Amino acid sequence: MPVFSKPSAATLDVFERAVAGRKGIERRTMFGYPSAFLKGNMLACVFQDRIMVRLSEEDRVAAMTIDGARPFEPSPGRAMKEYIDFPRQVLDDDVALRAWIDRGVSYVGSLPAKKRKSARR
């Protein structure tokens, strides 16, 4: 099992600002990190010291033109195909990150609502 590092306070703060005040967002923990869900579908998540956002195919293509953007792989070879792992330059730009979160909200909001699974016992 890989060892995951903790995110910096700066990354957590950036994530909080990017998802704050958005209607319908549910806060959960994914992979042990803060995440945001919309209609039961994951929208965005902190992972180690990075932030990834779920995007439409068109928006993923656009995001991949950013130097350092890449598909999100929580473990090597295990890509989560709809998620883009954004580079620090985007995370350090509140306006840019909020714009990508907006695109994610548009896409995830268009998906069918997902019912939350009951907790395992």
C-alpha positions as CSV (number, residue, x, y, z in Angstrom):
1,M,0.0,0.0,0.0
2,P,1.5,3.4,-1.0
3,V,2.2,5.9,1.7
4,F,0.3,9.2,1.2
5,S,1.6,12.5,2.5
6,K,-0.4,15.2,4.2
7,P,-1.4,18.3,2.3
8,S,0.1,21.6,3.3
9,A,-2.1,24.2,5.1
10,A,-1.8,26.3,2.0
11,T,-3.3,23.6,-0.2
12,L,-6.2,23.0,2.2
13,D,-6.9,26.7,2.3
14,V,-6.9,27.0,-1.5
15,F,-9.3,24.1,-1.7
16,E,-11.6,25.6,0.9
17,R,-11.7,28.9,-0.9
18,A,-12.3,27.2,-4.3
19,V,-15.4,25.3,-3.1
20,A,-16.8,27.7,-0.5
21,G,-20.2,29.1,-1.0
22,R,-21.2,26.8,-3.8
23,K,-24.8,25.7,-3.8
24,G,-25.4,21.9,-3.3
25,I,-21.9,21.0,-2.4
26,E,-21.5,18.2,0.1
27,R,-18.2,17.9,2.0
28,R,-16.8,14.5,2.5
29,T,-13.5,12.7,3.0
30,M,-12.0,10.7,0.1
31,F,-8.7,8.9,0.3
32,G,-8.5,10.5,3.8
33,Y,-8.5,14.0,2.2
34,P,-11.2,16.8,2.0
35,S,-13.4,16.5,-1.0
36,A,-16.5,18.1,-2.5
37,F,-19.5,16.2,-3.9
38,L,-22.4,17.4,-6.0
39,K,-25.6,15.3,-6.3
40,G,-23.7,12.5,-4.8
41,N,-20.9,12.6,-7.4
42,M,-17.3,13.6,-6.5
43,L,-16.5,17.0,-8.0
44,A,-13.1,17.8,-6.6
45,C,-10.6,16.5,-4.0
46,V,-7.4,17.2,-2.3
47,F,-4.8,14.4,-2.7
48,Q,-1.5,14.7,-0.9
49,D,-0.5,18.3,-1.8
50,R,-2.5,18.5,-5.0
51,I,-6.1,19.3,-6.1
52,M,-8.0,17.5,-8.8
53,V,-11.2,18.4,-10.5
54,R,-13.7,16.2,-12.4
55,L,-14.3,17.6,-15.8
56,S,-16.1,16.9,-19.1
57,E,-14.1,15.4,-21.9
58,E,-13.9,18.8,-23.7
59,D,-12.7,20.6,-20.5
60,R,-10.2,17.8,-19.8
61,V,-8.7,18.4,-23.2
62,A,-8.5,22.1,-22.5
63,A,-7.0,21.5,-19.1
64,M,-4.3,19.3,-20.5
65,T,-2.9,22.2,-22.4
66,I,-1.7,23.7,-19.1
67,D,1.9,22.9,-18.4
68,G,2.0,20.4,-15.6
69,A,-1.6,19.3,-15.7
70,R,-2.1,15.6,-15.9
71,P,-4.8,12.9,-15.4
72,F,-5.2,12.0,-11.8
73,E,-3.6,8.7,-10.7
74,P,-4.0,8.0,-7.0
75,S,-1.7,5.0,-7.6
76,P,0.6,4.6,-10.6
77,G,-1.4,3.0,-13.5
78,R,-4.7,3.6,-11.8
79,A,-6.0,6.8,-13.5
80,M,-9.4,8.2,-12.6
81,K,-10.1,9.2,-16.2
82,E,-12.5,12.2,-15.6
83,Y,-10.2,13.9,-13.1
84,I,-7.4,16.4,-13.8
85,D,-4.6,16.9,-11.4
86,F,-3.8,20.6,-11.6
87,P,-0.3,22.1,-11.2
88,R,0.8,24.5,-8.5
89,Q,0.5,27.5,-10.9
90,V,-3.3,26.9,-11.1
91,L,-3.6,26.2,-7.3
92,D,-1.9,29.5,-6.6
93,D,-4.3,31.4,-8.8
94,D,-7.7,31.6,-6.9
95,V,-9.5,32.9,-10.0
96,A,-8.1,30.2,-12.3
97,L,-8.9,27.4,-9.8
98,R,-12.4,28.7,-9.2
99,A,-13.0,28.8,-13.0
100,W,-11.9,25.1,-13.3
101,I,-14.2,24.2,-10.3
102,D,-17.0,26.1,-12.1
103,R,-16.4,23.9,-15.2
104,G,-16.5,20.9,-12.9
105,V,-19.8,22.0,-11.3
106,S,-21.3,22.4,-14.8
107,Y,-20.2,18.9,-15.8
108,V,-20.9,17.0,-12.5
109,G,-24.2,18.9,-12.2
110,S,-25.3,17.4,-15.5
111,L,-24.7,13.8,-14.3
112,P,-27.5,11.7,-12.8
113,A,-27.7,12.0,-9.0
114,K,-26.0,9.2,-7.2
115,K,-27.4,7.7,-4.0
116,R,-25.0,7.6,-1.1
117,K,-24.0,4.1,-0.1
118,S,-24.7,3.1,3.5
119,A,-21.7,2.9,5.8
120,R,-20.0,-0.5,5.9
121,R,-20.1,-2.4,9.2
